[in-house]
Amino acid sequence: MWGKKEQALFWILAYIPVFLIGSYRYFFEKSMVEIKISRFTFPPSIVNVFIMVCILVFTWFLYRKVPNIIFKKLEKKIKMENKGENFVVQKFDRLNLNDYTFFLLTLILPLITVDYTSTVSLFICFSVVIFIIILLINIEYIIACPIFFISKYKIWKVNLSKPSNAPLKIDKEVFVITKINDFFNREFRAVKLLRNVYFLIEKPNKL
């Protein structure tokens, strides 16, 4: 089961664009000069755009790669240590964009409204973002993390039931993190991460 550390990793990663762009604009943007490469001269505005694009590409790379590393390790642990329970999925649905609205607002607004040349504004912005991260961790709202919107591991809202041969029937509506997108006529192995969030893989043959 996840604790605050694992959630903090995902949320800090989610807000990386704010921290990187804010820090860059505060420390370097004011002192930018035009750059000459061969016969070409690039004004500070072009250099700034290039840096911003590099930060966004780097963020996209982190959003794609970090979940793969974390969940591949977890998937291997489930298979090797026989963790979790067997389930079948009765019905499933993707989250919609409305579930990401709060995060998108708290990500986009600081990037377009804050004056990062001001030390006070920078401090207030970062303090508010850190407060939001702490709040999201405490309410265990990992399902709204946009990393799952970009990575190959997605959040699904599903109904998990015990297989037909199980002695005890359980039917519960939960959220699952998985790279699977076809739940029909298959059995799965799931481990609980948070209060209502599970990590789900296809049932290994040996289980």
Backbone as CSV, one residue per row, in Angstrom:
resi,resn,N_x,N_y,N_z,CA_x,CA_y,CA_z,C_x,C_y,C_z
1,MET,0.844,-1.199,0.000,0.000,0.000,0.000,0.881,1.251,0.000
2,TRP,0.471,2.239,-0.766,1.227,3.485,-0.855,1.050,4.328,0.409
3,GLY,2.096,5.121,0.673,2.013,6.116,1.716,2.110,7.504,1.097
4,LYS,2.475,8.484,1.907,2.577,9.855,1.421,3.775,10.044,0.487
5,LYS,4.838,9.267,0.687,6.050,9.425,-0.109,5.793,9.157,-1.586
6,GLU,5.084,8.065,-1.885,4.810,7.727,-3.278,3.900,8.757,-3.940
7,GLN,2.897,9.214,-3.202,2.010,10.244,-3.754,2.761,11.558,-3.985
8,ALA,3.641,11.905,-3.033,4.404,13.148,-3.165,5.268,13.120,-4.414
9,LEU,5.861,11.970,-4.713,6.695,11.845,-5.904,5.898,12.182,-7.160
10,PHE,4.690,11.652,-7.273,3.875,11.888,-8.459,3.417,13.344,-8.540
11,TRP,3.027,13.930,-7.412,2.524,15.298,-7.468,3.633,16.320,-7.686
12,ILE,4.788,16.100,-7.085,5.926,16.991,-7.351,6.313,16.917,-8.814
13,LEU,6.324,15.705,-9.342,6.616,15.525,-10.762,5.578,16.231,-11.630
14,ALA,4.318,16.177,-11.214,3.244,16.814,-11.985,3.423,18.327,-12.062
15,TYR,3.943,18.928,-10.982,4.111,20.388,-10.947,5.522,20.838,-11.336
16,ILE,6.311,19.921,-11.865,7.672,20.262,-12.314,7.684,21.459,-13.268
17,PRO,6.743,21.568,-14.238,6.790,22.732,-15.142,6.738,24.067,-14.402
18,VAL,5.919,24.152,-13.334,5.823,25.402,-12.581,7.147,25.715,-11.896
19,PHE,7.746,24.723,-11.258,9.006,24.947,-10.540,10.144,25.292,-11.496
20,LEU,10.214,24.580,-12.626,11.315,24.825,-13.562,11.170,26.164,-14.275
21,ILE,9.972,26.437,-14.793,9.764,27.689,-15.524,9.869,28.883,-14.586
22,GLY,9.293,28.750,-13.392,9.386,29.840,-12.425,10.824,30.133,-12.028
23,SER,11.589,29.088,-11.758,12.994,29.270,-11.369,13.807,29.853,-12.510
24,TYR,13.574,29.365,-13.717,14.318,29.882,-14.872,14.027,31.368,-15.084
25,ARG,12.758,31.725,-15.050,12.404,33.125,-15.305,12.948,34.048,-14.214
26,TYR,12.965,33.562,-12.981,13.451,34.394,-11.883,14.973,34.601,-11.957
27,PHE,15.719,33.534,-12.222,17.177,33.613,-12.153,17.841,34.051,-13.461
28,PHE,17.213,33.724,-14.607,17.918,33.925,-15.864,17.240,34.862,-16.859
29,GLU,15.911,34.953,-16.809,15.220,35.679,-17.863,15.630,37.158,-17.909
30,LYS,15.810,37.792,-16.758,16.149,39.216,-16.720,17.536,39.492,-17.306
31,SER,18.419,38.500,-17.204,19.797,38.718,-17.658,20.067,38.146,-19.042
32,MET,19.001,37.707,-19.740,19.196,37.101,-21.055,19.695,38.141,-22.051
33,VAL,20.638,37.730,-22.894,21.138,38.571,-23.983,20.972,37.796,-25.271
34,GLU,21.092,38.492,-26.362,20.965,37.808,-27.655,22.140,36.857,-27.839
35,ILE,21.871,35.772,-28.556,22.875,34.740,-28.775,23.204,34.669,-30.261
36,LYS,24.487,34.631,-30.562,24.924,34.535,-31.948,25.483,33.150,-32.218
37,ILE,24.949,32.533,-33.241,25.444,31.232,-33.700,25.749,31.360,-35.184
38,SER,27.036,31.304,-35.501,27.483,31.503,-36.874,27.018,32.884,-37.342
39,ARG,26.283,32.942,-38.431,25.816,34.228,-38.962,24.452,34.633,-38.423
40,PHE,23.882,33.783,-37.571,22.530,34.033,-37.088,22.559,34.627,-35.684
41,THR,21.669,35.574,-35.450,21.531,36.199,-34.143,20.121,35.935,-33.616
42,PHE,20.055,35.403,-32.389,18.769,35.069,-31.789,18.489,36.023,-30.623
43,PRO,17.411,36.797,-30.704,17.069,37.733,-29.624,16.631,36.981,-28.371
44,PRO,16.627,37.655,-27.212,16.234,37.002,-25.959,14.854,36.352,-26.006
45,SER,13.912,36.955,-26.721,12.565,36.375,-26.783,12.579,34.997,-27.418
46,ILE,13.379,34.834,-28.482,13.477,33.533,-29.139,14.174,32.532,-28.229
47,VAL,15.195,32.995,-27.532,15.913,32.108,-26.602,14.970,31.645,-25.491
48,ASN,14.155,32.569,-24.986,13.206,32.210,-23.928,12.210,31.160,-24.403
49,VAL,11.686,31.342,-25.591,10.739,30.367,-26.148,11.414,29.005,-26.285
50,PHE,12.638,29.007,-26.760,13.369,27.746,-26.920,13.545,27.046,-25.569
51,ILE,13.902,27.804,-24.528,14.080,27.222,-23.198,12.762,26.654,-22.678
52,MET,11.671,27.387,-22.880,10.363,26.915,-22.426,9.976,25.611,-23.122
53,VAL,10.227,25.542,-24.412,9.918,24.322,-25.157,10.756,23.158,-24.626
54,CYS,12.023,23.410,-24.338,12.894,22.365,-23.791,12.366,21.861,-22.445
55,ILE,11.897,22.794,-21.606,11.342,22.396,-20.310,10.097,21.547,-20.491
56,LEU,9.230,21.921,-21.421,8.004,21.153,-21.666,8.308,19.770,-22.232
57,VAL,9.284,19.684,-23.119,9.683,18.384,-23.668,10.274,17.507,-22.561
58,PHE,11.091,18.106,-21.707,11.667,17.373,-20.578,10.573,16.883,-19.639
59,THR,9.567,17.725,-19.398,8.441,17.334,-18.546,7.676,16.175,-19.156
60,TRP,7.401,16.266,-20.456,6.695,15.176,-21.140,7.483,13.881,-21.011
61,PHE,8.800,13.948,-21.151,9.655,12.767,-21.024,9.534,12.162,-19.621
62,LEU,9.554,13.006,-18.589,9.419,12.517,-17.220,8.045,11.895,-16.994
63,TYR,7.003,12.541,-17.518,5.643,12.031,-17.370,5.502,10.638,-17.985
64,ARG,6.223,10.397,-19.064,6.146,9.105,-19.738,6.985,8.029,-19.058
65,LYS,8.195,8.396,-18.611,9.163,7.405,-18.176,9.054,7.018,-16.703
66,VAL,8.836,8.001,-15.831,8.848,7.704,-14.396,7.767,6.691,-14.000
67,PRO,6.502,6.836,-14.440,5.510,5.807,-14.096,5.893,4.419,-14.600
68,ASN,6.505,4.347,-15.783,6.923,3.047,-16.302,7.907,2.373,-15.353
69,ILE,8.867,3.141,-14.858,9.871,2.586,-13.950,9.220,2.109,-12.650
70,ILE,8.352,2.949,-12.083,7.722,2.617,-10.802,6.804,1.410,-10.920
71,PHE,5.947,1.394,-11.941,4.942,0.340,-12.026,5.495,-0.972,-12.576
72,LYS,6.547,-0.907,-13.370,7.189,-2.157,-13.788,7.798,-2.867,-12.589
73,LYS,8.369,-2.079,-11.689,8.935,-2.651,-10.463,7.835,-3.252,-9.602
74,LEU,6.699,-2.554,-9.491,5.573,-3.065,-8.714,4.977,-4.306,-9.356
75,GLU,4.852,-4.295,-10.667,4.317,-5.454,-11.385,5.197,-6.686,-11.173
76,LYS,6.498,-6.482,-11.220,7.438,-7.589,-10.992,7.304,-8.129,-9.579
77,LYS,7.104,-7.233,-8.620,6.957,-7.641,-7.225,5.682,-8.461,-7.028
78,ILE,4.595,-8.066,-7.692,3.345,-8.820,-7.595,3.522,-10.241,-8.113
79,LYS,4.208,-10.355,-9.234,4.398,-11.673,-9.840,5.356,-12.541,-9.036
80,MET,6.424,-11.944,-8.534,7.444,-12.715,-7.831,6.992,-13.120,-6.421
81,GLU,6.244,-12.236,-5.747,5.872,-12.483,-4.353,4.413,-12.892,-4.188
82,ASN,3.712,-13.085,-5.305,2.329,-13.545,-5.273,1.448,-12.632,-4.417
83,LYS,1.572,-11.329,-4.630,0.796,-10.357,-3.863,-0.527,-10.046,-4.562
84,GLY,-1.468,-9.528,-3.803,-2.733,-9.103,-4.359,-3.784,-10.196,-4.389
85,GLU,-4.930,-9.874,-5.011,-6.058,-10.798,-5.128,-6.498,-10.892,-6.578
86,ASN,-7.162,-12.004,-6.898,-7.672,-12.200,-8.253,-9.061,-11.569,-8.381
87,PHE,-9.268,-10.894,-9.515,-10.551,-10.233,-9.772,-10.912,-10.375,-11.246
88,VAL,-12.190,-10.145,-11.517,-12.649,-9.905,-12.884,-13.293,-8.518,-12.894
89,VAL,-13.318,-7.897,-14.061,-13.886,-6.556,-14.200,-15.264,-6.671,-14.843
90,GLN,-16.283,-6.187,-14.136,-17.651,-6.275,-14.642,-17.995,-5.118,-15.575
91,LYS,-17.579,-3.928,-15.215,-17.780,-2.777,-16.100,-16.679,-1.760,-15.820
92,PHE,-16.427,-0.922,-16.808,-15.298,-0.005,-16.684,-15.574,1.256,-17.497
93,ASP,-14.888,2.320,-17.099,-15.064,3.596,-17.796,-13.829,4.451,-17.531
94,ARG,-13.459,5.266,-18.514,-12.335,6.189,-18.349,-12.774,7.415,-17.549
95,LEU,-11.817,8.044,-16.909,-12.090,9.348,-16.326,-12.242,10.363,-17.449
96,ASN,-13.025,11.405,-17.211,-13.156,12.440,-18.231,-12.277,13.635,-17.872
97,LEU,-12.200,14.578,-18.775,-11.309,15.723,-18.585,-11.695,16.577,-17.383
98,ASN,-12.952,16.530,-16.969,-13.381,17.319,-15.813,-12.638,16.921,-14.540
99,ASP,-12.204,15.655,-14.480,-11.475,15.194,-13.298,-10.096,15.833,-13.192
100,TYR,-9.603,16.389,-14.293,-8.291,17.026,-14.284,-8.384,18.554,-14.232
101,THR,-9.598,19.092,-14.143,-9.781,20.534,-14.230,-9.039,21.278,-13.133
102,PHE,-9.161,20.804,-11.891,-8.521,21.499,-10.775,-7.018,21.575,-10.974
103,PHE,-6.417,20.449,-11.362,-4.972,20.466,-11.569,-4.591,21.406,-12.705
104,LEU,-5.311,21.342,-13.813,-4.970,22.177,-14.960,-5.029,23.657,-14.608
105,LEU,-6.022,24.043,-13.809,-6.118,25.442,-13.393,-4.932,25.835,-12.515
106,THR,-4.569,24.955,-11.573,-3.455,25.278,-10.677,-2.107,25.174,-11.369
107,LEU,-2.071,24.559,-12.529,-0.828,24.491,-13.300,-0.715,25.673,-14.263
108,ILE,-1.783,25.945,-14.989,-1.731,26.957,-16.041,-1.734,28.381,-15.472
109,LEU,-2.585,28.636,-14.469,-2.705,30.003,-13.941,-1.377,30.565,-13.414
110,PRO,-0.598,29.792,-12.641,0.691,30.343,-12.198,1.642,30.648,-13.347
111,LEU,1.548,29.896,-14.420,2.464,30.092,-15.540,2.151,31.357,-16.338
112,ILE,0.896,31.806,-16.296,0.532,32.949,-17.136,0.200,34.211,-16.330
113,THR,0.074,34.096,-15.002,-0.336,35.259,-14.218,0.720,35.765,-13.236
114,VAL,1.683,34.925,-12.890,2.654,35.299,-11.852,3.819,36.077,-12.465
115,ASP,4.225,37.133,-11.800,5.417,37.897,-12.192,6.636,37.249,-11.530
116,TYR,7.320,36.399,-12.278,8.427,35.642,-11.702,9.695,36.472,-11.522
117,THR,9.684,37.731,-11.951,10.841,38.583,-11.691,10.809,39.127,-10.269
118,SER,9.691,38.944,-9.592,9.534,39.408,-8.211,9.794,38.257,-7.245
119,THR,10.664,38.491,-6.280,10.971,37.461,-5.283,9.742,37.102,-4.462
120,VAL,8.968,38.109,-4.078,7.758,37.864,-3.289,6.755,37.025,-4.078
121,SER,6.540,37.375,-5.348,5.597,36.630,-6.184,6.051,35.182,-6.358
122,LEU,7.354,34.988,-6.584,7.888,33.636,-6.733,7.665,32.827,-5.463
123,PHE,7.959,33.432,-4.315,7.800,32.735,-3.037,6.337,32.370,-2.796
124,ILE,5.436,33.307,-3.063,4.010,33.043,-2.850,3.524,31.938,-3.780
125,CYS,3.927,32.006,-5.045,3.503,31.003,-6.026,3.956,29.606,-5.610
126,PHE,5.239,29.465,-5.283,5.759,28.154,-4.893,5.126,27.673,-3.594
127,SER,4.851,28.584,-2.675,4.212,28.205,-1.409,2.806,27.671,-1.652
128,VAL,2.071,28.336,-2.533,0.714,27.887,-2.851,0.743,26.510,-3.526
129,VAL,1.670,26.316,-4.452,1.779,25.018,-5.127,2.119,23.917,-4.130
130,ILE,3.039,24.192,-3.216,3.403,23.198,-2.199,2.204,22.892,-1.302
131,PHE,1.435,23.928,-0.946,0.220,23.704,-0.141,-0.771,22.819,-0.901
132,ILE,-0.937,23.073,-2.195,-1.852,22.257,-3.007,-1.378,20.808,-3.052
133,ILE,-0.082,20.604,-3.206,0.465,19.243,-3.230,0.169,18.527,-1.913
134,ILE,0.403,19.212,-0.787,0.128,18.614,0.526,-1.353,18.275,0.664
135,LEU,-2.214,19.181,0.181,-3.660,18.941,0.243,-4.046,17.715,-0.572
136,LEU,-3.537,17.615,-1.804,-3.872,16.490,-2.671,-3.374,15.170,-2.098
137,ILE,-2.223,15.207,-1.428,-1.693,13.995,-0.794,-2.585,13.570,0.362
138,ASN,-2.991,14.532,1.178,-3.784,14.207,2.371,-5.170,13.675,2.021
139,ILE,-5.745,14.141,0.906,-7.071,13.639,0.525,-6.959,12.443,-0.424
140,GLU,-5.712,12.032,-0.709,-5.445,10.852,-1.549,-6.158,10.952,-2.899
141,TYR,-5.934,12.081,-3.564,-6.630,12.342,-4.831,-5.699,12.068,-6.020
142,ILE,-5.013,10.952,-5.969,-4.031,10.624,-6.997,-4.678,10.396,-8.356
143,ILE,-5.973,10.106,-8.389,-6.633,9.825,-9.668,-6.633,11.038,-10.592
144,ALA,-6.484,12.254,-10.020,-6.488,13.460,-10.851,-5.105,13.845,-11.327
145,CYS,-4.105,13.058,-11.004,-2.744,13.391,-11.408,-2.618,13.266,-12.927
146,PRO,-2.187,14.317,-13.610,-2.152,14.305,-15.078,-1.093,13.396,-15.667
147,ILE,-0.193,12.915,-14.838,0.820,11.973,-15.336,0.140,10.767,-15.966
148,PHE,-0.988,10.342,-15.384,-1.695,9.176,-15.906,-2.441,9.497,-17.197
149,PHE,-2.594,10.766,-17.498,-3.217,11.162,-18.757,-2.230,11.035,-19.914
150,ILE,-0.935,11.118,-19.601,0.107,11.098,-20.628,0.833,9.761,-20.699
151,SER,1.084,9.137,-19.553,1.833,7.877,-19.547,0.978,6.737,-20.104
152,LYS,1.601,5.598,-20.317,0.842,4.453,-20.832,0.035,3.774,-19.731
153,TYR,0.284,4.144,-18.477,-0.533,3.660,-17.359,-1.672,4.649,-17.140
154,LYS,-2.904,4.153,-17.229,-4.088,5.013,-17.154,-4.903,4.708,-15.907
155,ILE,-5.774,5.653,-15.574,-6.739,5.462,-14.485,-8.086,5.076,-15.089
156,TRP,-8.664,3.991,-14.564,-9.991,3.562,-14.982,-10.900,3.466,-13.751
157,LYS,-12.157,3.749,-13.964,-13.166,3.515,-12.933,-13.849,2.197,-13.268
158,VAL,-13.731,1.202,-12.372,-14.193,-0.145,-12.702,-14.990,-0.735,-11.548
159,ASN,-15.702,-1.799,-11.874,-16.331,-2.655,-10.874,-15.550,-3.960,-10.805
160,LEU,-14.907,-4.198,-9.672,-14.146,-5.429,-9.481,-15.015,-6.466,-8.784
161,SER,-14.968,-7.704,-9.301,-15.687,-8.814,-8.684,-14.753,-9.999,-8.556
162,LYS,-15.047,-10.828,-7.581,-14.278,-12.060,-7.440,-14.625,-13.013,-8.588
163,PRO,-13.668,-13.849,-9.024,-13.968,-14.823,-10.086,-15.115,-15.741,-9.681
164,SER,-15.740,-16.362,-10.666,-16.932,-17.187,-10.410,-16.656,-18.352,-9.482
165,ASN,-15.405,-18.839,-9.451,-15.084,-19.990,-8.602,-14.631,-19.588,-7.208
166,ALA,-14.664,-18.293,-6.897,-14.221,-17.825,-5.584,-15.292,-18.138,-4.540
167,PRO,-14.885,-18.528,-3.309,-15.867,-18.861,-2.275,-16.641,-17.654,-1.773
168,LEU,-16.047,-16.471,-1.862,-16.692,-15.259,-1.364,-16.805,-14.243,-2.491
169,LYS,-18.016,-13.775,-2.733,-18.236,-12.824,-3.809,-18.048,-11.395,-3.286
170,ILE,-17.293,-10.631,-4.013,-17.083,-9.225,-3.672,-17.291,-8.401,-4.935
171,ASP,-18.085,-7.369,-4.825,-18.318,-6.475,-5.958,-18.149,-5.049,-5.453
172,LYS,-17.139,-4.346,-5.960,-16.885,-2.995,-5.468,-16.451,-2.102,-6.610
173,GLU,-16.851,-0.848,-6.512,-16.470,0.145,-7.509,-15.231,0.882,-7.013
174,VAL,-14.168,0.806,-7.802,-12.895,1.396,-7.407,-12.232,2.033,-8.631
175,PHE,-11.113,2.700,-8.387,-10.258,3.188,-9.458,-9.041,2.268,-9.562
176,VAL,-8.634,1.979,-10.788,-7.455,1.140,-10.978,-6.446,1.857,-11.872
177,ILE,-5.184,1.653,-11.566,-4.090,2.115,-12.408,-3.595,0.904,-13.174
178,THR,-3.587,0.997,-14.490,-3.203,-0.146,-15.304,-2.832,0.299,-16.712
179,LYS,-2.063,-0.521,-17.393,-1.794,-0.253,-18.803,-2.704,-1.080,-19.703
180,ILE,-3.592,-1.852,-19.095,-4.541,-2.690,-19.840,-5.704,-1.827,-20.318
181,ASN,-6.168,-2.050,-21.531,-7.340,-1.320,-22.034,-8.427,-2.245,-22.561
182,ASP,-8.246,-3.558,-22.335,-9.259,-4.528,-22.737,-9.535,-5.430,-21.536
183,PHE,-10.729,-5.288,-20.923,-11.036,-5.999,-19.690,-11.989,-7.178,-19.901
184,PHE,-12.355,-7.458,-21.124,-13.354,-8.496,-21.376,-12.767,-9.897,-21.243
185,ASN,-13.517,-10.770,-20.555,-13.212,-12.212,-20.500,-11.779,-12.501,-20.045
186,ARG,-11.337,-11.785,-19.045,-9.989,-12.002,-18.527,-10.018,-11.885,-17.007
187,GLU,-9.034,-12.515,-16.367,-8.870,-12.371,-14.924,-7.648,-11.508,-14.647
188,PHE,-7.709,-10.793,-13.522,-6.650,-9.846,-13.205,-6.175,-10.037,-11.768
189,ARG,-5.007,-9.511,-11.548,-4.428,-9.486,-10.205,-4.337,-8.024,-9.777
190,ALA,-4.843,-7.704,-8.583,-4.875,-6.310,-8.145,-4.355,-6.185,-6.719
191,VAL,-3.597,-5.120,-6.477,-3.141,-4.799,-5.128,-3.638,-3.395,-4.777
192,LYS,-3.996,-3.221,-3.530,-4.522,-1.939,-3.080,-3.381,-0.961,-2.849
193,LEU,-3.482,0.230,-3.465,-2.477,1.274,-3.278,-2.935,2.315,-2.269
194,LEU,-4.157,2.787,-2.441,-4.748,3.775,-1.554,-6.148,3.319,-1.172
195,ARG,-6.869,4.179,-0.484,-8.191,3.823,0.044,-9.106,3.216,-1.012
196,ASN,-9.134,3.803,-2.190,-10.055,3.338,-3.234,-9.350,3.216,-4.581
197,VAL,-8.036,2.999,-4.541,-7.234,2.917,-5.759,-6.402,1.633,-5.733
198,TYR,-6.469,0.887,-6.833,-5.748,-0.375,-6.954,-4.812,-0.312,-8.167
199,PHE,-3.768,-1.097,-8.098,-2.924,-1.324,-9.275,-3.277,-2.688,-9.825
200,LEU,-3.537,-2.750,-11.129,-4.097,-3.958,-11.725,-3.244,-4.431,-12.888
201,ILE,-2.961,-5.750,-12.901,-2.271,-6.384,-14.023,-3.058,-7.621,-14.438
202,GLU,-2.757,-8.146,-15.598,-3.385,-9.395,-16.003,-2.882,-10.514,-15.120
203,LYS,-3.752,-11.427,-14.752,-3.385,-12.524,-13.849,-2.281,-13.373,-14.469
204,PRO,-1.137,-13.500,-13.788,-0.059,-14.355,-14.310,-0.511,-15.804,-14.375
205,ASN,0.012,-16.538,-15.332,-0.423,-17.926,-15.530,-0.153,-18.814,-14.329
206,LYS,0.921,-18.519,-13.592,1.297,-19.402,-12.477,0.443,-19.162,-11.234
207,LEU,-0.364,-18.094,-11.220,-1.177,-17.821,-10.030,-2.537,-18.492,-10.123
